[in-house]
Amino acid sequence: MRSDDVAAVWIGALEASSDRDAPCDFAAMYQTWFRPVYRWIRALGGPGIDAEDLAQDVFLVVQRRLPGFDGANPAGWLYRIAQRTVRDHRRRAWYRNIFLRPRDVALDEVASAAAGSDEQLDRLELERRFYDLVHQLNPRWRNSFLLFEIGGLTGDEIAQLEGIPAATVRTHLFRARKAMIALAASSPGNGVP
């Protein structure tokens, strides 16, 4: 998605959120907010997450809770629902991985469909290592970092979503970047002797 497209989506979403006197219509909310919610889930969920399914889960919650929503700050409301949906998905995935995984399949013996694609494997390995480092960050900093660096949101947009001052977002970003540098330097396989 081009940056112009992203800006247009955000401008439309923010304009829709500023019209607080309008009744909360599920179809309009879905149409306006699906793409931003999808991007937040991609940013918060990391690699291997099924963002479309989780976005649909978010809107199932929205449909259920919409009658009780006061219309103030739909971006923040949707972001919190998306954040909790991703958190719950991770918890369920951990449980499924530990207790429900098949024990008779050795992953090393499974043939890859993309065998011979070293560049793709290298990219996936770097992405996995990046998210391993990200998950070691302080959770208060992590969301701001992911939404800014991966989701492409501005500091003001993150502040509005999280309900915190923009200066706090900048502090979170500074601390998260500093911690990421330290984590990357201390992680095995970073190329530093």
Backbone as CSV, one residue per row, in Angstrom:
resi,resn,N_x,N_y,N_z,CA_x,CA_y,CA_z,C_x,C_y,C_z
1,MET,0.849,-1.174,0.000,0.000,0.000,0.000,0.891,1.232,0.000
2,ARG,0.617,2.170,-0.893,1.396,3.401,-0.977,1.077,4.305,0.200
3,SER,2.007,5.212,0.509,1.791,6.111,1.637,0.604,7.037,1.379
4,ASP,0.333,7.398,0.112,-0.837,8.219,-0.199,-2.125,7.476,0.134
5,ASP,-2.147,6.163,-0.160,-3.318,5.357,0.151,-3.519,5.261,1.654
6,VAL,-2.431,5.069,2.377,-2.500,4.980,3.837,-3.033,6.287,4.402
7,ALA,-2.528,7.401,3.906,-2.991,8.702,4.384,-4.471,8.885,4.097
8,ALA,-4.925,8.476,2.913,-6.339,8.615,2.566,-7.218,7.775,3.482
9,VAL,-6.783,6.560,3.798,-7.538,5.700,4.705,-7.630,6.346,6.071
10,TRP,-6.510,6.878,6.552,-6.507,7.490,7.886,-7.333,8.759,7.919
11,ILE,-7.244,9.575,6.891,-8.034,10.808,6.868,-9.519,10.463,6.882
12,GLY,-9.901,9.487,6.075,-11.303,9.068,6.062,-11.744,8.502,7.398
13,ALA,-10.885,7.713,8.018,-11.224,7.129,9.312,-11.320,8.195,10.389
14,LEU,-10.409,9.155,10.378,-10.440,10.206,11.388,-11.613,11.139,11.172
15,GLU,-11.967,11.415,9.916,-13.152,12.228,9.656,-14.402,11.516,10.141
16,ALA,-14.460,10.223,9.931,-15.618,9.461,10.405,-15.678,9.470,11.925
17,SER,-14.510,9.428,12.574,-14.496,9.414,14.031,-14.853,10.769,14.612
18,SER,-14.673,11.850,13.838,-14.983,13.173,14.362,-16.482,13.466,14.320
19,ASP,-17.246,12.693,13.571,-18.684,12.893,13.475,-19.367,12.093,14.582
20,ARG,-19.371,12.635,15.794,-19.859,11.897,16.955,-21.372,11.909,17.081
21,ASP,-22.041,12.816,16.384,-23.485,12.880,16.485,-24.159,11.842,15.586
22,ALA,-23.396,11.271,14.667,-23.961,10.271,13.759,-24.206,8.976,14.522
23,PRO,-25.287,8.274,14.200,-25.537,7.006,14.874,-24.468,5.983,14.493
24,CYS,-24.201,5.081,15.404,-23.186,4.055,15.164,-23.792,2.978,14.270
25,ASP,-23.372,2.953,13.040,-23.849,2.000,12.050,-22.736,0.984,11.817
26,PHE,-23.045,-0.289,12.018,-22.025,-1.320,11.894,-21.435,-1.362,10.495
27,ALA,-22.253,-1.313,9.477,-21.743,-1.403,8.102,-20.799,-0.249,7.792
28,ALA,-21.160,0.954,8.226,-20.292,2.108,7.983,-18.992,1.987,8.777
29,MET,-19.095,1.505,10.009,-17.896,1.341,10.825,-16.978,0.288,10.204
30,TYR,-17.561,-0.794,9.749,-16.769,-1.849,9.116,-16.076,-1.312,7.869
31,GLN,-16.813,-0.621,7.034,-16.262,-0.081,5.791,-15.143,0.912,6.064
32,THR,-15.321,1.752,7.051,-14.346,2.804,7.355,-13.116,2.267,8.071
33,TRP,-13.308,1.316,8.960,-12.238,0.940,9.880,-11.587,-0.411,9.614
34,PHE,-12.075,-1.190,8.654,-11.492,-2.517,8.464,-9.987,-2.450,8.149
35,ARG,-9.594,-1.592,7.209,-8.180,-1.525,6.811,-7.275,-1.075,7.961
36,PRO,-7.635,-0.015,8.711,-6.778,0.333,9.853,-6.694,-0.782,10.894
37,VAL,-7.824,-1.449,11.174,-7.810,-2.548,12.143,-6.918,-3.670,11.637
38,TYR,-7.008,-3.983,10.363,-6.159,-5.018,9.762,-4.674,-4.665,9.930
39,ARG,-4.331,-3.406,9.682,-2.932,-2.961,9.825,-2.469,-3.042,11.268
40,TRP,-3.322,-2.678,12.212,-2.934,-2.767,13.620,-2.666,-4.222,13.996
41,ILE,-3.511,-5.113,13.536,-3.345,-6.532,13.858,-2.054,-7.060,13.247
42,ARG,-1.768,-6.686,11.998,-0.509,-7.111,11.365,0.686,-6.616,12.156
43,ALA,0.617,-5.374,12.615,1.732,-4.792,13.368,1.873,-5.451,14.736
44,LEU,0.778,-5.678,15.420,0.837,-6.243,16.766,1.068,-7.748,16.767
45,GLY,0.606,-8.420,15.720,0.637,-9.871,15.713,1.925,-10.499,15.236
46,GLY,2.664,-9.795,14.400,3.916,-10.340,13.910,3.715,-11.327,12.779
47,PRO,4.796,-12.034,12.434,4.722,-12.956,11.299,3.864,-14.175,11.623
48,GLY,3.245,-14.693,10.610,2.488,-15.925,10.767,1.095,-15.737,11.347
49,ILE,0.698,-14.510,11.612,-0.631,-14.292,12.175,-1.627,-14.163,11.025
50,ASP,-2.801,-14.685,11.208,-3.838,-14.585,10.189,-4.641,-13.317,10.458
51,ALA,-4.146,-12.212,9.944,-4.699,-10.895,10.261,-6.138,-10.735,9.779
52,GLU,-6.482,-11.313,8.645,-7.862,-11.174,8.147,-8.849,-11.858,9.078
53,ASP,-8.523,-13.057,9.532,-9.421,-13.752,10.457,-9.547,-12.989,11.773
54,LEU,-8.436,-12.479,12.268,-8.503,-11.734,13.518,-9.249,-10.419,13.347
55,ALA,-9.132,-9.779,12.192,-9.900,-8.559,11.938,-11.396,-8.885,11.933
56,GLN,-11.763,-10.020,11.359,-13.167,-10.431,11.400,-13.612,-10.680,12.836
57,ASP,-12.737,-11.287,13.653,-13.053,-11.493,15.068,-13.270,-10.164,15.782
58,VAL,-12.448,-9.173,15.452,-12.608,-7.847,16.045,-13.989,-7.298,15.720
59,PHE,-14.410,-7.434,14.471,-15.696,-6.874,14.090,-16.878,-7.699,14.592
60,LEU,-16.651,-8.953,14.954,-17.700,-9.699,15.656,-17.918,-9.094,17.047
61,VAL,-16.826,-8.755,17.710,-16.927,-8.094,19.015,-17.587,-6.725,18.854
62,VAL,-17.194,-5.992,17.818,-17.774,-4.671,17.564,-19.279,-4.792,17.364
63,GLN,-19.700,-5.748,16.572,-21.125,-5.919,16.312,-21.879,-6.213,17.610
64,ARG,-21.285,-7.008,18.476,-21.914,-7.361,19.745,-21.974,-6.171,20.703
65,ARG,-20.939,-5.334,20.694,-20.839,-4.239,21.672,-21.229,-2.873,21.126
66,LEU,-21.550,-2.778,19.869,-21.860,-1.495,19.254,-23.036,-0.761,19.910
67,PRO,-24.109,-1.447,20.301,-25.213,-0.702,20.928,-24.800,0.035,22.213
68,GLY,-23.803,-0.462,22.921,-23.354,0.185,24.145,-22.249,1.201,23.938
69,PHE,-21.781,1.352,22.704,-20.678,2.277,22.412,-21.219,3.691,22.300
70,ASP,-20.543,4.650,22.965,-21.028,6.033,23.005,-20.625,6.856,21.779
71,GLY,-19.794,6.329,20.911,-19.397,7.038,19.698,-18.168,7.902,19.852
72,ALA,-17.684,8.063,21.062,-16.481,8.867,21.295,-15.250,8.009,21.037
73,ASN,-14.335,8.526,20.260,-13.049,7.901,19.970,-13.174,6.461,19.443
74,PRO,-13.776,6.279,18.284,-13.877,4.923,17.742,-12.514,4.304,17.443
75,ALA,-11.528,5.129,17.096,-10.195,4.582,16.819,-9.627,3.921,18.075
76,GLY,-9.718,4.595,19.199,-9.217,4.027,20.454,-9.993,2.790,20.860
77,TRP,-11.307,2.835,20.690,-12.159,1.698,21.045,-11.805,0.480,20.202
78,LEU,-11.698,0.678,18.889,-11.359,-0.427,17.993,-9.947,-0.936,18.236
79,TYR,-9.020,-0.014,18.515,-7.641,-0.434,18.774,-7.567,-1.332,19.998
80,ARG,-8.268,-0.977,21.069,-8.242,-1.803,22.278,-8.850,-3.176,22.006
81,ILE,-9.923,-3.218,21.228,-10.519,-4.512,20.881,-9.518,-5.326,20.063
82,ALA,-8.856,-4.701,19.089,-7.864,-5.400,18.263,-6.694,-5.881,19.124
83,GLN,-6.244,-5.045,20.026,-5.130,-5.406,20.903,-5.481,-6.632,21.751
84,ARG,-6.666,-6.631,22.312,-7.091,-7.774,23.141,-7.320,-9.025,22.301
85,THR,-7.812,-8.851,21.085,-8.025,-9.996,20.199,-6.687,-10.648,19.845
86,VAL,-5.674,-9.843,19.549,-4.341,-10.387,19.241,-3.767,-11.079,20.479
87,ARG,-3.916,-10.458,21.635,-3.430,-11.064,22.881,-4.091,-12.415,23.109
88,ASP,-5.413,-12.481,22.959,-6.126,-13.738,23.157,-5.703,-14.786,22.137
89,HIS,-5.474,-14.353,20.909,-5.018,-15.282,19.870,-3.658,-15.879,20.239
90,ARG,-2.757,-15.051,20.722,-1.442,-15.555,21.138,-1.573,-16.571,22.264
91,ARG,-2.433,-16.276,23.217,-2.620,-17.210,24.337,-3.172,-18.535,23.845
92,ARG,-4.170,-18.474,22.966,-4.726,-19.719,22.433,-3.693,-20.468,21.600
93,ALA,-2.890,-19.750,20.821,-1.859,-20.395,20.003,-0.823,-21.077,20.885
94,TRP,-0.455,-20.434,21.972,0.511,-21.048,22.885,-0.066,-22.330,23.452
95,TYR,-1.320,-22.282,23.875,-1.973,-23.460,24.436,-2.039,-24.577,23.403
96,ARG,-2.474,-24.238,22.184,-2.561,-25.254,21.131,-1.193,-25.846,20.837
97,ASN,-0.168,-25.016,20.812,1.181,-25.492,20.517,1.681,-26.442,21.598
98,ILE,1.436,-26.128,22.836,1.944,-26.950,23.937,1.137,-28.231,24.102
99,PHE,-0.172,-28.134,24.077,-1.000,-29.272,24.449,-1.660,-30.011,23.296
100,LEU,-1.823,-29.379,22.156,-2.581,-30.010,21.084,-1.769,-30.337,19.845
101,ARG,-0.489,-30.080,19.851,0.300,-30.339,18.646,0.501,-31.838,18.440
102,PRO,0.538,-32.243,17.180,0.786,-33.657,16.908,2.236,-34.007,17.247
103,ARG,2.419,-35.111,17.881,3.760,-35.517,18.332,4.455,-36.465,17.352
104,ASP,3.749,-36.905,16.323,4.326,-37.905,15.436,4.976,-37.317,14.184
105,VAL,4.994,-35.986,14.025,5.578,-35.360,12.850,6.831,-34.599,13.260
106,ALA,7.952,-34.980,12.664,9.194,-34.249,12.898,9.280,-33.145,11.854
107,LEU,9.325,-31.906,12.297,9.303,-30.782,11.366,10.512,-30.765,10.441
108,ASP,11.621,-31.302,10.873,12.805,-31.337,10.024,12.626,-32.256,8.822
109,GLU,11.697,-33.208,8.918,11.489,-34.163,7.841,10.443,-33.700,6.830
110,VAL,9.744,-32.629,7.107,8.711,-32.127,6.201,9.381,-31.339,5.080
111,ALA,9.032,-31.659,3.840,9.612,-30.972,2.687,8.983,-29.586,2.549
112,SER,9.809,-28.639,2.262,9.328,-27.269,2.090,8.849,-27.064,0.662
113,ALA,7.753,-26.324,0.517,7.237,-26.019,-0.810,8.132,-25.004,-1.517
114,ALA,8.886,-24.227,-0.753,9.759,-23.192,-1.317,11.230,-23.598,-1.191
115,ALA,11.506,-24.885,-1.338,12.879,-25.365,-1.210,13.757,-24.688,-2.245
116,GLY,14.933,-24.251,-1.818,15.871,-23.594,-2.705,15.725,-22.087,-2.726
117,SER,14.795,-21.563,-2.032,14.588,-20.120,-2.002,15.301,-19.539,-0.781
118,ASP,16.623,-19.390,-0.920,17.435,-18.927,0.203,17.074,-17.513,0.638
119,GLU,16.777,-16.651,-0.321,16.436,-15.272,0.040,15.170,-15.216,0.881
120,GLN,14.179,-15.993,0.500,12.926,-16.004,1.256,13.161,-16.568,2.658
121,LEU,13.943,-17.606,2.757,14.242,-18.173,4.065,15.025,-17.199,4.930
122,ASP,15.982,-16.507,4.330,16.739,-15.512,5.082,15.838,-14.397,5.583
123,ARG,14.917,-13.947,4.733,13.996,-12.882,5.133,13.092,-13.350,6.264
124,LEU,12.580,-14.564,6.155,11.726,-15.099,7.208,12.490,-15.271,8.512
125,GLU,13.731,-15.679,8.426,14.559,-15.826,9.631,14.819,-14.476,10.281
126,LEU,15.112,-13.463,9.460,15.316,-12.118,10.008,14.034,-11.590,10.650
127,GLU,12.907,-11.840,10.010,11.629,-11.403,10.560,11.344,-12.098,11.887
128,ARG,11.605,-13.390,11.952,11.401,-14.133,13.198,12.303,-13.613,14.299
129,ARG,13.572,-13.361,13.963,14.508,-12.837,14.959,14.090,-11.445,15.430
130,PHE,13.602,-10.626,14.501,13.128,-9.291,14.861,11.992,-9.382,15.875
131,TYR,10.994,-10.225,15.585,9.858,-10.331,16.497,10.246,-11.009,17.813
132,ASP,11.238,-11.881,17.797,11.746,-12.426,19.060,12.306,-11.306,19.931
133,LEU,13.032,-10.383,19.303,13.570,-9.244,20.049,12.455,-8.312,20.503
134,VAL,11.494,-8.066,19.626,10.390,-7.162,19.967,9.624,-7.688,21.177
135,HIS,9.417,-8.992,21.244,8.642,-9.555,22.347,9.397,-9.511,23.674
136,GLN,10.679,-9.167,23.632,11.444,-8.983,24.861,11.347,-7.553,25.386
137,LEU,10.770,-6.655,24.591,10.626,-5.263,25.020,9.588,-5.140,26.130
138,ASN,9.698,-4.049,26.875,8.690,-3.694,27.859,7.351,-3.581,27.129
139,PRO,6.298,-4.243,27.604,5.006,-4.204,26.890,4.457,-2.793,26.698
140,ARG,4.754,-1.879,27.601,4.265,-0.503,27.449,4.900,0.162,26.243
141,TRP,6.133,-0.167,25.929,6.835,0.424,24.794,6.544,-0.321,23.506
142,ARG,6.293,-1.621,23.626,6.189,-2.500,22.459,5.099,-2.059,21.487
143,ASN,3.914,-1.757,21.991,2.816,-1.395,21.095,3.118,-0.126,20.326
144,SER,3.657,0.877,21.020,4.009,2.120,20.327,5.056,1.850,19.257
145,PHE,6.046,1.046,19.582,7.120,0.714,18.651,6.565,0.005,17.411
146,LEU,5.737,-1.009,17.615,5.190,-1.769,16.485,4.259,-0.920,15.625
147,LEU,3.421,-0.122,16.267,2.504,0.706,15.489,3.250,1.765,14.689
148,PHE,4.354,2.279,15.228,5.121,3.296,14.517,5.991,2.674,13.433
149,GLU,6.790,1.684,13.800,7.768,1.113,12.872,7.152,0.161,11.850
150,ILE,6.207,-0.653,12.253,5.618,-1.646,11.352,4.301,-1.140,10.769
151,GLY,3.461,-0.562,11.626,2.151,-0.105,11.179,2.178,1.202,10.424
152,GLY,3.254,1.994,10.565,3.379,3.246,9.842,2.534,4.389,10.388
153,LEU,2.076,4.281,11.630,1.284,5.346,12.220,2.195,6.457,12.729
154,THR,1.642,7.651,12.855,2.387,8.766,13.425,2.274,8.716,14.948
155,GLY,3.107,9.500,15.599,3.058,9.556,17.055,1.718,10.052,17.561
156,ASP,1.133,11.024,16.877,-0.169,11.556,17.288,-1.277,10.517,17.122
157,GLU,-1.218,9.739,16.047,-2.221,8.691,15.839,-2.106,7.619,16.920
158,ILE,-0.881,7.258,17.271,-0.671,6.265,18.330,-1.176,6.804,19.659
159,ALA,-0.898,8.074,19.935,-1.355,8.687,21.180,-2.872,8.644,21.272
160,GLN,-3.544,8.936,20.173,-5.004,8.901,20.172,-5.514,7.479,20.395
161,LEU,-4.889,6.496,19.741,-5.327,5.108,19.889,-5.132,4.592,21.301
162,GLU,-3.970,4.892,21.878,-3.649,4.352,23.190,-4.185,5.213,24.328
163,GLY,-4.645,6.413,24.010,-5.171,7.292,25.040,-4.094,7.849,25.962
164,ILE,-2.912,8.113,25.379,-1.799,8.665,26.144,-1.290,9.912,25.434
165,PRO,-0.556,10.780,26.144,-0.020,11.973,25.481,0.998,11.619,24.397
166,ALA,1.106,12.491,23.393,2.051,12.268,22.293,3.487,12.246,22.807
167,ALA,3.782,13.039,23.831,5.130,13.038,24.401,5.470,11.673,25.005
168,THR,4.482,11.011,25.581,4.699,9.674,26.133,4.994,8.679,25.017
169,VAL,4.316,8.823,23.893,4.583,7.950,22.739,6.024,8.138,22.287
170,ARG,6.472,9.383,22.188,7.860,9.638,21.770,8.845,9.033,22.765
171,THR,8.528,9.119,24.061,9.382,8.508,25.079,9.401,6.996,24.915
172,HIS,8.245,6.390,24.688,8.180,4.941,24.475,9.013,4.535,23.259
173,LEU,8.908,5.312,22.177,9.673,4.999,20.969,11.172,5.100,21.233
174,PHE,11.593,6.148,21.929,13.011,6.321,22.243,13.516,5.139,23.061
175,ARG,12.783,4.791,24.108,13.211,3.692,24.984,13.168,2.347,24.266
176,ALA,12.155,2.138,23.439,12.057,0.874,22.701,13.206,0.737,21.710
177,ARG,13.531,1.803,21.005,14.650,1.744,20.054,15.965,1.482,20.767
178,LYS,16.168,2.152,21.876,17.394,1.953,22.655,17.479,0.505,23.149
179,ALA,16.359,-0.027,23.630,16.332,-1.415,24.092,16.541,-2.384,22.933
180,MET,15.970,-2.101,21.764,16.149,-2.974,20.604,17.613,-3.029,20.183
181,ILE,18.288,-1.897,20.223,19.717,-1.877,19.878,20.503,-2.731,20.856
182,ALA,20.198,-2.589,22.142,20.899,-3.385,23.158,20.585,-4.871,23.004
183,LEU,19.329,-5.206,22.755,18.952,-6.600,22.566,19.599,-7.201,21.333
184,ALA,19.609,-6.435,20.251,20.227,-6.935,19.003,21.725,-7.151,19.194
185,ALA,22.361,-6.262,19.924,23.803,-6.403,20.149,24.119,-7.613,21.005
186,SER,23.235,-7.946,21.925,23.498,-9.059,22.835,22.941,-10.383,22.363
187,SER,22.181,-10.384,21.265,21.567,-11.645,20.807,22.596,-12.480,20.050
188,PRO,22.481,-13.796,20.156,23.386,-14.673,19.399,23.094,-14.593,17.911
189,GLY,24.125,-14.672,17.118,23.974,-14.676,15.661,23.785,-13.302,15.057
190,ASN,24.185,-12.262,15.767,24.012,-10.918,15.234,25.205,-10.468,14.426
191,GLY,26.221,-11.286,14.319,27.384,-10.935,13.517,28.451,-10.185,14.280
192,VAL,28.198,-9.896,15.537,29.191,-9.203,16.366,30.044,-10.237,17.068
193,PRO,31.394,-10.161,16.955,32.232,-11.198,17.575,32.179,-11.151,19.086
